[in-house]
Every structure is written in C-alpha cells, then in structure tokens.
Amino acid sequence: MEDETEKGTMFRMPIHFGPSYGPRQVPTGGKLDYANQPNTTTLSLSFLTSPEKLEALLPDCFRLHGDPVVTINCSQMTNVDWLAGRGYSMIGITFPARYSGKNDQVNGQFLCVLFENMCEPIITGREELGYSKVYCEIPDFNVSENSAQLSASWQGFTFMNIEVNNLAEFSIESATNARDKNVGMLHYKYIPRTGHWGEADVEYPTLTPASSDQSKVIKAATGEGRLSWRKAQWEELPTLFNIVNTLADLDIIEYRGASLIHSVGGKNLRKQRILS
C-alpha cells in the first residue's frame, strides 16, 4: 500500500522552474537516507523560569503544560543527505505546552524559535512545515575534553553564549530513553496575506510527531551549563532584537541540566501535520 505521506510533488517559489528540492524531495531517482545521515552533535541546556513569561509567548490555542522549563538545543550537522553531504547548524528554544482542539489533544515541546545558519532549511521549514525559523551566524562548537561552548551572532553582534563544563560520560541507553519520552514538537505556522497588511493568509498550529525520528545516539555526556544573553538595540539587530531581548528577559531560576550528545540519523518530517 502506498504511503500517503509520500504522495504529491512539492513546489515552492519560483514554481515556473518546476519542482523544488530540499529535505523532503530530491531529483527523480534519489532516495534520502535518514537512518544513517546526518551526523549531529547537540549541545543542550535547560533552566527553570517564570511561567507567566512563557505563557505570554504562546499563541491562544496553546497552554503551558508542566514545569516552566526552557530547553535550548544547539545542533551542528554534517553529512546532510539532501545537501549532498554539506552541513549546517541550528539553535532551537522550546518549552512544554498543550494543544487542545476540536479533534486533537496533544502535549509536546513548543518551538518558539529556531535559529539556523543556512537559508535553504529556513525557507523549506517555514513554508512546508510551519517552523518558526530565522537566520543567524552559528560557528562550529568549541569542544575540549570535558567542556563545550557555542555562541550565536548576526553580522558580528554576538547575542548568546552557552557553555557546558565538567562533562562526564552518560550511558547511551539513558540518553536514548530520555529522548524517546518526547511526545512531539508543537509549532504555529503564520504567513501574511499580500496586500492585506496585518492579516494572515495561513495561520494554524502544526505537530512534528516524535515517531518520525530515526536517529541513534552514539555518544553522550552530561555536565553543568551556563547561558548568557546580550540584549540589543534595534540598530544592532534590526530584525532579531525583539526575539533576543524577550529571550534574555526569561529569568533563570535554576539550571536543570546540560548535555552533549552525538547521534547519527534524523527525520524527513513528511509526517508533519496540521492540528485541529
């Protein structure tokens, strides 16, 4: 039986050149291998914050669910199949939420923003999936024997630094079990209507099911993390200052752990769906 998720040829602007290629579609005859690619190193840090500030970030269809813990996942990917072996990096910021709709009742991690350092995954992720993606510069991780550090910037203005120290080996089984408890990722897709400024052309929540993940943990370590933000004026981050400053205002009541995970494999996100 044909998999319904594989039906349909995808197009993006400019459509007059034919089908558009990316993480869910390669030229005829090509098959993406998400079981063995990409190779990913993920630096993660979590902290407890005030629930009121997280609730203010949620669209009306979502509610905060569980402890108000923010998790920052910084991933550096190499050997990306749909980029013919090239790579890119991302920084995702999530916290637990619940969607309660007419047909769906879903708990998951709400992705409030995903910074990436390449335009192609930003365009495909925003238009096809409803991910809240924006661009920034993300250099390679600085990893030593028992520490790791990462920064994020825009045209030379560094606005975030994360470091994890005292890294100690963590069992692959425990890291895998912790990942498998994830029930999915929640998003809110919004595309403005041309000429009707302030109105939406498309507006709805979407879900990334956890079941679509084919990645395997190959090495894991835990440590003590620290996070710092640098607030910006409009002139310093013209399109990002409001995002950065809002995130910088989240109180760090206490840190809730940090890790460095090496994995292989991923997901093509063809099971992404609209929540109703």
N, C-alpha and C positions, 0 to 999 in steps of 0.2 A: 504494500500500500504506500502511495506517495506521501511523504511528509509534508503536511500543509504549510509548515514554516519555511519550506524551501521554494514554494511557488512564487512566480512573479519576477520579472526583470525590473531592477531598480533604476530610477533616473533621478538625477539632480541637475540643477542649472550648471552649465548650459545644456539643455536636453537635445538641441539640434545636432550635437556630435554623437548621439547615441547613448547607450547605457553608461552609467557611471560606475567606476570601480573603486573598491575600498575594502574595509574589514569584513564585509558580508557578501562581496561579489568580486570575482576576478575574471579575466578574459575566458572565453569559452574553452572548456577542456581543463581549466585549472581547478584544483581542489585544495582548499585551505586545511592545514593540519593543526588543529587546536589542541590535540593531545600531546604534542611534542614541541610546540612552539607557542609563544616566545619563551625566552629565559628572562626571569624577572627577579629583581632584588627590591624588597619592600621594607622601608623604614616606617614604623608605626609608633604613634604616641597617643595616649588617651588621658583626658582630665575631666574632673567633675566641675560643673559650672552652675550658674543660677538658672532654674527652669524658665523664669519669666523671659529671659533674653533669647532662649531657644524658641519658645512659643511665638515670639514676635517674628521669627524668621520663617514660620510655617505658613503655607497657603491655607485658606479656610477649610479645605477638605481634609487636612491632616490634624492630628493631635499628638502632643508629646506622649511617649509611651515608655514607662520605666524610668530608671535613673537618668538625670540630665548629664550624660557623659558624651563628650565630644571626642571623636577619633579622627586623627589626621594620618592618612595613608599616603606615603610618598613612594612611588614605584618607578624604577628605572628598567626599561625593557630593551632587550637586544634580540636579534634574530627573529624579527616580526615577519611572519609569513606574507601577509598582504602588502608589506612594504619591500618585498623581495630581499629580506634579510637585514634591512635597516632597523633603526630603533628610535624611541622617543621616551619622554618621562612625563609623569603626571603627579599631581598632589590633590587628593580628594578629601573633603571635610564632611563628616557625617555625624548624625546623632539619631537615637531611636525614636520612631514615630509610628502612628497607626492611621491607616486609611479605613474609613467606614462609609461605604457607598451602598447603593441600591442592590448591587449584585456581588460586590467584593468586600470582604473584611480581611485586611492584610496588615500584619506587623512587619516592620523592616527597618533598615537604616536609611534615613532621608539624606540624600546627597544635596547639600545646599550649594556647593560649588565644586567644580573640578578644574584646576589649573593644568594646562598642557603646553608643551613647548614645540608643537608642530600643528600647522593649520589643518592638514587633512583629517586627522582624527577629531579635531574640534568641529569641523563642518559636518562630517558624517554623523557624529554623535549627537549634535544638536538637532539636525534636520530629520534623521531617521529614528532616533531613539528618545529624544526629549531630555538628554543630559544637559545640565546647566554648566556648559564648558566655556572657559575663557583662556586667553593666551597669557603666558609669562615665560621668562627665562628660567630654566632649571638646569644648573650644571650637574655634572656627574657627582655621585656621592663621594665623600671623603671618608674612606673606611680604613681603620687600622686594626690591630689585633683584638682590641676589646672596646672600641668606640666607633661611632659613625656620626657624620654631620652632613647637613644639607641646608641650602639656602634657596630662596626664590626672589626674583627681581624683575623689573621692567625697565628696559633701556638704562641700565646701570643703577637704578634705585632699588636697593635690597630692602624688602619689606618683611621677610620672615626668615628665621633661623631655627632649626631643630637639631639637637644633638642628643645622642644616647651613649651613656658611658657605662662602664662595668658590665659589659656584655658577657653573658655566660651561656654555654650551650644548653639548649632546650630540646626535649625529645621531639622527633618528627611526628610521632603518634599524637602527642599532646597538642602540637601546633595544628595538625590536621583536624583533630576533634574540635578545637576551638573555632576553626574556620567553618566546619560543617554545621555548626549551630546557627549560622547565619540563615535567616529565612528569606532574604531578598533585599533588594535596594529600591527605594522609592524616589521618584523624580516628579517634577512638574514642568510639562512642556508648554511653552508660550512663544507664539510667533505673531508679530504685529501685522495689522491689516494695512496694506499700502493705500495711502491717501486718506485713511481714516485714523489719524494720529491719536493714540491713546486707546484704540480699540484692538481687540485680539482677532486674528484670522483663525488661529488654532490655540486652544487652551484646555489642557486636561492632564491628569496625573498618569504616570506610567510606572511599570514594575519591571525590574530585572530579576527573574527567578534565580534563586541560588542553585537550582538544579542544573543550570546551564554551564556551570563551571567544571572544566576538565583538568584543572591544574593539579599538580602534585608537589607537595613540599619536599625539598631535598636537603635542606639545612635550616636550622632555626636557633635563635639566641634571644634571650631577654636581658633587659638592662634598666637603667634609670634615665629617664628622659627629661629634657628641658626644652621649653618653647619660648621664643621671644618674637614680638612683632614690632615693626617700626611704622608708626602712623604717618600718613602722607597728607600733603596739601593737594588740591586739585591740580596745580601746576606740575607736581611731581609724578602723579599717577592719574592722568586725565580721565581714563575710563575704568580705573580699578580702585580709586581712593575710597569710595563708599563701601566697597566689599571688604577691603583690607581693614579700614577703620572699624567697621562693625565687628569683624572677627577679633580685632585687637581689644575690643571692649568686653569680650567674654571673660568673666572672672575665672581665674584658675584657683579653685578652692583647694583641690588636691590632685596630684597626678595619680592615674590609675593604671600605670604600667606602660612599658615600651618594648619594642622588639625589632629584630632584623631577620627577615625571612627570605630565603632563596627558594624559588619554585620554577617549575617548567610546565608549559601548557597554559591554556586560557579558555576563553569562550567567544563565540562569534556573535552572541547577543541576538540571534534570529528569533529567540523565544520572547523577546521584549514585547510587552502588550499594554494596551490602554486599560486603566482601571475605571470601573463604572459603578 
